[in-house]
């Protein structure tokens, strides 16, 4: 028999996927993963039998619940569902999909709407960090329509402000997981930074790239992709993350000086191909790295003297602006980043049930 599971397919930022109430899914992790694979149609390159779109940006799942933690409204768990393998990875966060969490929570009665905006404090179970989302709710209803345009998404929508609080060391516990602003791996200088998400930063020129290539140009360079993966695996060991073969963290970013009026150019890898635009968590880590003297990002960034906290990140689809608030420096000279914010949009696409085979829900031995 097929089992129906309530869900809402939403676009969050430049990503898309189903949002579930976590209580509507199996509580056992192994069984839940099988259900999510079935719901998305994995493993299959086209994901023809499920909700996935055959792309890493549309093979994402969000699970939401009300929180019992003090000063927290809701909790959410993000899952990156592999397209062509039986893998469900809950180690990363996704800032784009996060944009849909507060609207989803309000629409499902987990948070009472205020007027004209509603602040929702979200605990991310992937990283153990807190994000404050501010949603437009005129008349006590979520508003999705507006004039905010984000590169990588056609049209416009209502702004959703995401403030990432105390996001340093999100996965490794340290802003600089190796203890250094730069390391050298296979002869290539890298900066390993963990803010909202752990990232290995490389100057594009170190790999013979300009840093302004398109996604297609980078994805077709198999030799470079293999080199990036070799560097990533070694960097993960130095960052205390162990053997990350088959895992999506840490990510890799190629950086260059800005070319179109921003503060820095970035090509973000997910990690085995280039993102069509840019991950939000990755953008926040880029912004944090730009504020750390001695990092590769700090060597390439072109600050805006009129707006010191603004870091405009140029990516293959356009630009993503971030704002970083720094409250001084610690004893090692590292910035004390109070918060980092970004504006996204989100929209529900379809609401209903997804059907999965009953065999997927059977208890795992």
N, C-alpha and C positions, 0 to 999 in steps of 0.2 A: 504494500500500500504506500501511496505517497502521503507525506506529512506536510501540512501547510504551516508556514512560520510567518507571522506578521513582520513586515519590514517596510521601510521607506527608502527608495533609491534617491540619493541626493547628490548634487554637485557641491563640493566644498572646495573653494578656491579653484585650482586647475586640476583637481582630481574628482573622481566620482565612484560611488559604490553604495551598497545597502547599509542602512542604519538599523540596528536591532535593539530592543530592550533586552538586556543580558539575561533576564529571568525567562525569556522566551526560548533560550538556547540551553543545551545540556550543560550541567554544571561540571561534569568531568571534562578535563581539557582535551584528552585524546578523542573523545566522542564529539566534542564541540568542533574540533579541527576537521574531523571527517564530514560533519554537517556543513561547515563553511566551504570546504572543497566542493562538495556536491552542489551547494547553492550557487557557487561561482562557475561551475562547469569545469573544474580542474581535476586532473591534469589533461589539458587539451589546448593546443596552440590557439585555436579559435574560440575556445570556451563556449562552444556552440550549444551545449546542453544546460547552460546556466546564465547568470547575470553578468559575468565578466565580459569585458570588451576586447580581450586579446592583447591588452597593453598593461604595463605595470601601473600606469596612472589610473586605470579603470578596473583594477583587480584588488580593491581595497575594501575593508570591512570595518565598521565602527559599532561598538557595543556600549550601551549607556545604562546607567543605574542611578538611583537616588543615593546620596551619600549619608553615612552616619558620622562622618568625621566632623569635628568642630570647625565652623567657618567655611565649610565646603558644601556646595549645593548638589553637585552631581559628580559622578566618576565616569571616566570613559576608558575603554581598552581598544586600542587600534590593532588591526591585523593586516599584514601584507600577505595576500594569498598568491602563491606561485601559480604561474600560468601553466607550465608544462611539467611540474613535479608535484608530489604530494607533500608540499611544505606550506605550513602556516607560521609566519614569523611575527611574534608579538614583542620582539626586542626594540624595534624603533617606534618613534612617535611620528605622526603626520600632521604638520601644522595646517596644511590645506584642508584635510578632512575635518580637523578640529573646528573649522569655521562653521560647520553644520551642527555641532554638538549642542550649543545653547539653543538655537531655534528648535531643534528636535526635542530637547528637554522641555521647553516651554509648551510646544504643541501637544506633548504627551502628558502634561500635567505634573511633571516632576518639579517644576519651578513656577511660582506664581508670577505673572507678568506685571510689571509696573508701568507707569506712563511718564514721559514719552519713551524712555529707554529702560532696559532691564539689564542689570549687572549679574552675571552668573559666574561663580567661582567654580572652576572645573579642576578636579584632581586627575591627572593623567597616570593611570596605573602602569603604563609602560616605563615611565621614567621616575615616578614618585614626585613629580613636580606639579606646581599649581599654575594655572592660567586663568586670567580674568577676561571674560568675554563681555562686550557691551553690544547689545542688540537693539535695534529700533523696534519699539512696540507701541505705536500710537493707538490709543483706544484699547489698550490691553491685548492687542493682536500683533503677531510677528509680521513685520513688513519686509518683503523681499525685493520690492521694486525701488530703484533709485538711479542716481546718475554716476555712481562710482564704477569706473572701468578698470579691470585688471588685465594686464597683458597675458595672452594665452587663453582668454575666454571671450567669445563674441558678446556684444551687447553690454549692458550695465546692470547694476543692482544696488541694493541698500548696503551701506557700509557696516561691516562687523569688525569692531576693534578687538584685537587679541593682544593682551599684555602678558608676556611670559615673565613670571616672578621667580627670582632666585634659581635661574636655570643653569648656573655653572656646575659642571661635573655631573650632568644629567645621567650618564651611564657609567662613568668611571670614577666619579667622586672628586675629580680634580679638573680645574680649568685647563691646565697643561698636563695631560696624563703622563707624559714622559719626563716631566720636570724641566723641560728645556723649551725655548721658543723655536729652535730649529734642530732637526736631526738630519743625518745623511743616510739614505737607504739606496743601495745599488748605485752609488755615485750621484744620487739626485737629492738636493736639499728639500726637506719637507717640514711643515709645521703641523703638529698634532694638537688640535684644540677640541675641547668638549664643552660646548654651550648649547643647551637644548638638544643637541645631537653631536656625537663624536665624528670629527671630520679630519681627513688627511689632506692638507693643502699643498699644492705644487704649483710653481710658476709655469705657465704653459710653455714659455720659452725653453725651460729645462728639458722638455720633451720634443723640442723642434716644432712647437705649435705657436700660432699667434695668440690664441685665446679668444678669437672672434669667429671661429669656425661654426658652421651650422651643426645641428644634431646629426644629420645624415652624413656629413663629412667626417665627424668623429666616430660615428658608429661603424663606418666601413673600414676604419683603420684597425684591423685585427691585431697587428703587431703592437700598436700602442695600447690597446685594451688589455692585452696579455701582460704588458709591462706594468700598467696601472694595477692590475690584480696582484702581481707579484709584490709590488711595493705595499699595497694595502694589507696583504697577509702578514708581511713582516712588521709593518707599523702597528697592527693590532696586537701583536705579541709585546711590543715595547710599551703599548698603552695599557697592558694588563688585561686585555680582552680575550687572550687565549687564541685557540684555533678557530678562525671565523670562516673557514671554507663552507660555502653554501649559505652563509648568513649575510644579511644586507648591511650590517654595521661592522666597522665604520664606513662611512661614505668617502668618496674622493672628489675633490674639486680642483679644477685647473683655473688659475687666476691670471689676469693681465690688467694693465692700466686701462682706465675707461676710454671708450671711443665715441660715446654718444651723449655726453653731458652728465653722466652719472659719476659715482665716486670710485667704482671698481667694476671690472668685467669678470663674470664667473660662468664656468661650465660645470654643472653639477651631475655627477654620475650616481646611478641608483642601485647598485654600483657597477653593473656590467654593461650598461649603455647610458648615453647621455639623456638627461631629463629634457623634455621638449620646452620647458620653461625653467622653473626653479622651485625647489621645495621651500616651504616657509621656515621649517626648523633649520634647514641648511642656510637659508638667508640670514637668520639670526646669528648663526655661528660665524658666518662670513663677517657680519657686522662686529661681533665680539672680537674676532681675530684682528680686525682692522684697528682696534683700540689697544692692542697689546704690543708695546714696542719690541721690535726685533723679529716679529713674525714675517713670513713671506707676504701676508696680506697687508701688514703695516708698511712694508717696503713699496707696495704697488698702489695703495689707496691714494686718491686725490681728494682731500677733505674739502667740504664747502664751508668757507670761513663765516658765511652769513648764517649757516644752520649747523652748528658744531655736532649735534647729535644725529644728523641725517646721514645715512649711508644708502645711496641709490645703487642698486646692484643690476648691472646690465646682463641679460641672459638671452638665449636664442629667440625668445618670443617677444622681447621688449625689455621692460625694467620693473623691478620690485623695490619699493622704498621701505626702509626700516628705520626705526628711531631707537637709540640706545641711551639710557639714563645711567650715568656713572656717579657714584657717591665716593669719590676719592680713590686712593690706591692702598693696597695692603703693604706689609713690610717688605715684600719681594718686588714691589713696584707694579704688581698686577692690578688691573682695574677692578673695583668693587662694583659690579654691574647690578644695579637695583632692579631694573626691568628692561626688556626689549620688546618693542611693539611693532605690529604690522596691521594693515587694514586688508581684509578679504571680503568676498561676497559668497553667498551660498543660495541654493534654490532646491526645493523638493521637486523631483521629476515625476515620480509615480509612487503611490501608496497602495499596498495590498498585501498579498502573501506570496512567498516563494515556496515551491514544492520541492522536497527532497525525498529520495527513496527511504523507506522505513529501515532498510538495512544499514543506512548511514547512522541512524540514531541508536542502533543496538549497542548495549553496553560493551565496552572494550574489555577483553579478557585481561 
